[in-house]
Amino acid sequence: METISYLLQGFAVALTPENLMFAAIGAMLGTLIGALPGLGPANGVAILIPLAFSLGLSPASSLILLTAVYAGAMYGGRISSILLNIPGDEPAMMTTLDGYPMAMKGKAAEALAISAIASFIGSLLATIGLIILAPILARFALQFGPAEYFALFSLAFATLGGITGKNPVKTIVAAALGLMIATVGVDITTGNQRYTYNILELYEGVDFIIAIVGLFAISELLFFIEKHIGEGAGRATLNKLNLKMKDIIEILPTSLRGSLLGFVSGVLPGAGASLGSFISYTLEKRIVGEKGNFGEGDPRGVAAPEAGNNAAANGALVPMLTLGVPGSGTTAVLLAMLISLNIQPGPMLFQQNAELVWGVIAALLVGNIMLLLLNIPMVGVFVKLLSIPPKYLMPVVTLVAAVGIYSISNSALDLYFMVGFGLLGYLLRKLDVPLVPVILGMLLGPEMERNLRHALSISDGDWRILFSSGLSIGIWIVAFLGLALPYIIGPVLRRRMERARARLEVEEEGD
Amino acid sequence: MIGDRILGILLLLLAVVYGWEASQFPEPFGGAEEVGPETFPLMLSVILGLSSIYMIVKPDPDQDWPGVKTLLDLGFVLVVLFIFAALLAPLGFVISTTFMVAVLCWRLGARPLQSGLTGLGCAVVVYVLFNFVLELHLPAGILSLS
């Protein structure tokens, strides 16, 4: 009951004309970002943060804008998977399996419409799940002491590589680098200078927004330069939409199952959207069995992964909002937004900033309806964007990123840092070191250290306090499994995902 | 193989220097305690040190590294970005942006004329949008009217 009254309050925030406008702009921009080649959701949100920041938007408006971008990017990502067989990001990979064959049969418009509806159902159900689950989890998390929090942050790093991750040692290296960057600056507790070398600009530490934009946007530019990808993916054509009510009803059960699985894997640490769409697809294939023609353009094969992927994206907001522990790159970027607005995420968020949190949740619901309305009639516009060649797009994206960073403090030094981080990001990506743990380290570093010192000063320097309660031991066990499991199950899962895709390609060549 | 080993050695050096510096932190005002500003950095230095040793001992197979020509290209682009940052305030937004965007378009394979036009076009559009619509002031530089 309490939840419903909070939610109504949230709608009061989200439905003000100003915030409705921001949700609409965000949904539009997000779909654009998702549809354009070379701009992932994390990258897109990262570029927009400094802009929202220097425009002086209120915290609620900034968050509504960026969560709408986040939701929109998930919608936009499927367009190139279906039309061109090029998945925009990893979770969209499963959508190509049946989406592209549908497009080859001249049913591209239907595939896009079905995926939009399935995405809508997935996001809607997951937002409802978020509304129910988040307050419960937040209340539970109030029992956490500093030792539990320290364990929880370690868990976040351990599971970040995901079950399908490659080399856990590289995840640890990346996390350590991020945490080390976070220690630069004046120590909050004692006032000691650490690693500042008497450079005034370093006293406040390294700004993580500059690091995020550099690591994502600039390193992406360098990859495009390296591979000489200048030409666009070619023109995609779209047929006239012919979707009957029957088609929609047919995919409903599939979408419901996909949403449920996706939500669960979004909430769980380490699973994430890729696993969500993969499980939804394979399970659906097993349930439908011989009656379906999966892999040859079955609409259910489009609906299942899309519902799963969008539900997972929204589910991932649960740990981010309630525990302050993001499970994916994009939610990490949203966390960066919260921290730079001086809002401390975690269980207290639901009490101290109730209006803001529920405003954002209500905006997710509103944004989803907007996205559905926007996507079915306007998909033609977004399809045209696919043919923008990267040789013009990437320089403009770089410019927008640079302008955003420059507008924070009008300092050229920030731009040098951005380019430096871009080079670092490029080198790390070349060596298969993931970038998200670096960013998460920079974000969580100060809190993690504060909790460690707090715990140790309670116990008078006895490190055993970190393993003293049942809860913290439980969290440590999960964290350990998060690092160990990729070694055991990871190769199997990865091989299966690749095999599913390889099979499709073989069939295509056989045609 | 070699890539991971080089990274591992560099990281090991970083871990040692970082840890050594942490151990040299001056004693905080009010006397040393069980946990101080150096505790967390020392912990990180040990973690990074151990993982980098693992990387040296058990490196992953290398990705394909680009040839010398592409590396020069990448270096060139980085230099262009640094020049852009340095010239932004003195020369002004429009000139430095036209330069930066045009060079990047050209390096990605666009024809010189089209690159130049793209550069000039988006420099002017972004400048007008920021200064007059969003009211965020970008440096006018030598094109300043006043």
HADDOCK unambig.tbl for C-alpha pairs under 7 A between the chains (distance, minus, plus):
assign (segid A and resid 169 and name CA) (segid B and resid 51 and name CA) 6.09 0.50 0.50
assign (segid A and resid 173 and name CA) (segid B and resid 48 and name CA) 5.95 0.50 0.50
assign (segid A and resid 173 and name CA) (segid B and resid 51 and name CA) 6.40 0.50 0.50
assign (segid A and resid 176 and name CA) (segid B and resid 44 and name CA) 6.11 0.50 0.50
assign (segid A and resid 176 and name CA) (segid B and resid 48 and name CA) 6.08 0.50 0.50
assign (segid A and resid 187 and name CA) (segid B and resid 37 and name CA) 6.69 0.50 0.50
assign (segid A and resid 190 and name CA) (segid B and resid 28 and name CA) 6.05 0.50 0.50
assign (segid A and resid 192 and name CA) (segid B and resid 28 and name CA) 6.45 0.50 0.50
assign (segid A and resid 222 and name CA) (segid B and resid 74 and name CA) 6.52 0.50 0.50
assign (segid A and resid 225 and name CA) (segid B and resid 74 and name CA) 6.82 0.50 0.50
assign (segid A and resid 225 and name CA) (segid B and resid 108 and name CA) 6.02 0.50 0.50
assign (segid A and resid 226 and name CA) (segid B and resid 70 and name CA) 6.04 0.50 0.50
assign (segid A and resid 226 and name CA) (segid B and resid 74 and name CA) 6.89 0.50 0.50
assign (segid A and resid 228 and name CA) (segid B and resid 108 and name CA) 6.00 0.50 0.50
assign (segid A and resid 229 and name CA) (segid B and resid 108 and name CA) 6.88 0.50 0.50
assign (segid A and resid 230 and name CA) (segid B and resid 108 and name CA) 5.07 0.50 0.50
assign (segid A and resid 230 and name CA) (segid B and resid 109 and name CA) 5.67 0.50 0.50
assign (segid A and resid 391 and name CA) (segid B and resid 105 and name CA) 5.21 0.50 0.50
assign (segid A and resid 391 and name CA) (segid B and resid 108 and name CA) 4.94 0.50 0.50
assign (segid A and resid 391 and name CA) (segid B and resid 109 and name CA) 6.36 0.50 0.50
assign (segid A and resid 391 and name CA) (segid B and resid 110 and name CA) 6.29 0.50 0.50
assign (segid A and resid 392 and name CA) (segid B and resid 105 and name CA) 5.64 0.50 0.50
assign (segid A and resid 395 and name CA) (segid B and resid 101 and name CA) 5.29 0.50 0.50
assign (segid A and resid 395 and name CA) (segid B and resid 104 and name CA) 5.68 0.50 0.50
assign (segid A and resid 395 and name CA) (segid B and resid 105 and name CA) 6.14 0.50 0.50
assign (segid A and resid 396 and name CA) (segid B and resid 101 and name CA) 6.73 0.50 0.50
assign (segid A and resid 412 and name CA) (segid B and resid 85 and name CA) 5.47 0.50 0.50
assign (segid A and resid 412 and name CA) (segid B and resid 86 and name CA) 6.36 0.50 0.50
assign (segid A and resid 415 and name CA) (segid B and resid 85 and name CA) 5.88 0.50 0.50
assign (segid A and resid 416 and name CA) (segid B and resid 82 and name CA) 6.35 0.50 0.50
assign (segid A and resid 416 and name CA) (segid B and resid 85 and name CA) 6.72 0.50 0.50
assign (segid A and resid 430 and name CA) (segid B and resid 63 and name CA) 6.64 0.50 0.50
assign (segid A and resid 431 and name CA) (segid B and resid 3 and name CA) 6.77 0.50 0.50
assign (segid A and resid 431 and name CA) (segid B and resid 4 and name CA) 6.67 0.50 0.50
assign (segid A and resid 431 and name CA) (segid B and resid 63 and name CA) 7.00 0.50 0.50
assign (segid A and resid 449 and name CA) (segid B and resid 40 and name CA) 6.29 0.50 0.50
assign (segid A and resid 453 and name CA) (segid B and resid 35 and name CA) 6.19 0.50 0.50
assign (segid A and resid 456 and name CA) (segid B and resid 35 and name CA) 6.78 0.50 0.50
assign (segid A and resid 457 and name CA) (segid B and resid 35 and name CA) 6.81 0.50 0.50
assign (segid A and resid 460 and name CA) (segid B and resid 34 and name CA) 6.63 0.50 0.50
assign (segid A and resid 461 and name CA) (segid B and resid 34 and name CA) 5.21 0.50 0.50
assign (segid A and resid 461 and name CA) (segid B and resid 35 and name CA) 6.47 0.50 0.50
